[in-house]
Amino acid sequence: MHKFLNRPEFTAQINSFCLPHSINWPFIPPDTPHFGGLWEANIKSCKSILKRITGTQVYTQEEWSTLFTQIEAIMNSRPLSALSVDCHDCNVLTPGHFLIGRPLITLPSKDYSTTPSNKLTRWNLLQQQQQRFCKLWSSDYLLTLQQRSKWRTPNVQFHVGDLVVIKDENTPTNLWPLARITAVQPSARDHLVRVVAVKTQNSSYTRPITKLIRLPLPQETE
């Protein structure tokens, strides 16, 4: 790969495309991941979880490539913000939209997260590692969206029409349960919202706000 990227004809082709479009690639200095900010923090969380799930397991180059591609798809499927303010629209903006113009989707697979590794084929073992990574990393990512202060400080209130992610440990890989808030139930004592009614694409039910993560609207991300 290094030899391919450094071929003169490849470099000339890249330069001929980038120069007319004013595209410039700035790079951070070596051994300075703290210069990277948010994207390096994302890589750090990925590496720490990857070390936990793989342990001392030995993989071939093809298996590593497959696992990394699956992990990349998981991270690029995460919801960033709502695509619209329409109360009937549950579509979200994801990193996949910037890469391929649409969300990243995968076919559902059998749950191998609790199956002993010595009873799995090599392919099923990769599926197990992928599922374990998804469970741990998605939980950490949702916590970053669910920053709440102490109870003595009022939190950001939920409103009708807000798009939320529902925390569910049984969610398949690469899927993020999304719903719109259809009604709020403020407390009679302090008028704070702790329970809301939500509507998904398939059903409607009631959930506490501790199980919901509100996604920002498009105008809030500008």
N, C-alpha and C positions, 0 to 999 in steps of 0.2 A: 504494500500500500504506500509506504514512504517513497519508494522508487517511482511508483506511478504518479504520485502527486507532484514530484519534483522533475518530471520530464519537461524539457523545454517547450515542446509543442502543446502540452497540457497547460503550462503556465501562460504561454502566449494566448491561448484560446480564452482562458479565464480573464486575462487582462483586457483583451479586445472587447469582451462583454461588459466588464465592470467600469471601465473608464468612461464610455459615453453615458452611463447611467449614474455616474458620480458615486459609485459604491466603493467604500473603503473598509478594510478589515483591521481594526485596531486590536492588538493582543496585549494581555497583561504580562508582566515579567515572569520568568520561571520561579517556581517555589513561592508564589505570592497568592495563594487562593483567597486571602482576605480582600484582595483587590476586586474579586469577582462579584461580591455582594450577594444578591439573591440567588443567582444561578449556581454559585459555588456552594451556598448553604443547602440548596436542593440536592446537589451532588453528594455533599457530606452525609445528609440523611439517608440517601440511597446506599452509599458505601457501608455505612454502619449496619443497616438492616441486612444488606447482602452478606456481610460477614457472619451475622447471627444465623441466617437460615442455611448457609452452605457449610459452615463449619470446616471439617477436614475432608469433605467429599471431593473426590477427584473427578474432573470433567475433561472431555476432549475439547479441541478448539471449536468443532461444530456445535457441541452442546453449549459451550459458553456463548457462542454467537447467537444461538436460538434463545437462550435464557435472557441475554441482554436485550435482544429485540423485543421480547415479551414485556420485560420491565420498562423499556422505553415507551411501549404502547400504553402501559398502565399510567405512567407519569404524564404522558401527553393527552390522556383522556380526562384529566381532572377538570372540574368546572371552575371557571374564573369569574364569570359574571353572567347575568341574564342577558339574553339577546334582544329582548324587547320589554316594554311595559305592559303588554297585553296580558290580562289576568288569565287568559286561556292558553297562553303559550308557555310551555315548560322547557323550551330549548335553551341551551346555555352556550356561552363562548368557551372553547377549550383550546389548548395549544395545538391540537390537531387541525383546527381551522386555519392556522397560520402555515401549516406544513402541507396539507393536501386539500384545503378548502372545505372540509366537512369533519364531523366527529369521527374518531377512531372507534371501530366496533370489532368484536370478535365473537366467534361461535361459543356458546356455553359448553362447558365440559364437566365431567363427573368430579365431585369433590374428593380430593385425595389428601386433604390437609391433616387428617388424623390417621392415615394408613401408615403402618411401619414401612420404612424405606426399603427394607430387605424383601418386601413382597411386591415391589413395583418394578416394572420394566424401566428402561432408561428414559423413554419418552414420558411415561407417567411420573417418573421422578422429577423431570423438569416441570411438568404441570403442577406437581406438589410444591416445588420451590416457588413457582410463579404465584400460586394461590397464597402461600404464606407471606410472600413479599407484599402482595396486594393488600392483605388484611392489616399488616403492620404499618405499611407506608400510608395507606389511605386514612388510617386512624390518626396518625401523626399529622397528616395534612389537614384533616378536618379540625383538629385542635387549634391549628394556627388561624382558622377562620372563625373559631368560637371563643375568642378572647373575651372573658367576662371578669369584671372587677369584683371586689367584695360586695356582700349583700347590702352593706350600708350605703353603697353608691348605686344610683339608678342605672340600669343597663339600657342598651339600645332597644327600643320597643319594637315589637313586631306589628305589622299593619296588614290589613286586607289587601291582597294582590301581591304581596312579597313572594319571591321565588326562594324556596328553601331546599336544602339537601337533608334527607332523613337519615339519621344514623341507624344502620341496621347491620348487625354482625353477619347475617346470613346472605348478604348481597353477593351475587356472583362477580367474578373478576371483570374489571373494566366497566362495570355498571354503577351508576350513582343514582340512587332513588331521589327523584325530583318531584316537587309538589308546589302548588300555589295555595296560599292561605286564603280561605274563604270566609272565615269568621274568627273573631278574637273573643276571649272570655276574661275580661279584667276582674281583678279581685275587688270585692265590695269594701275591703278594709283600706287598702292603699292604692287601688285603681291600677295596679301593675298587671301586665299580661303575663300569665304563667302557663296558660293552656290555650291552644288554638285548634281550629278545625282546618284540615288541609284536604286538597283534592289532587290525586294523581291522575295519570291517564286511564287507570282502570277502576279506581274506587275512591271513596271519601271516608275519612275517619278523624279522630281526635288524638292529638299528641301534646305532651308537655314541651315547652320551649327548650328544655335541656337536651332533647333528642333532635333538635332542629338547628341547622346552620343557615343563616340568611346570606344569600348571595347579593352582591351590590348590583344596582341597576346600571345601564350603560352610561348615563350622565354622571353617576357617582365615581366612575373610573377615569373620567377625563381629567 
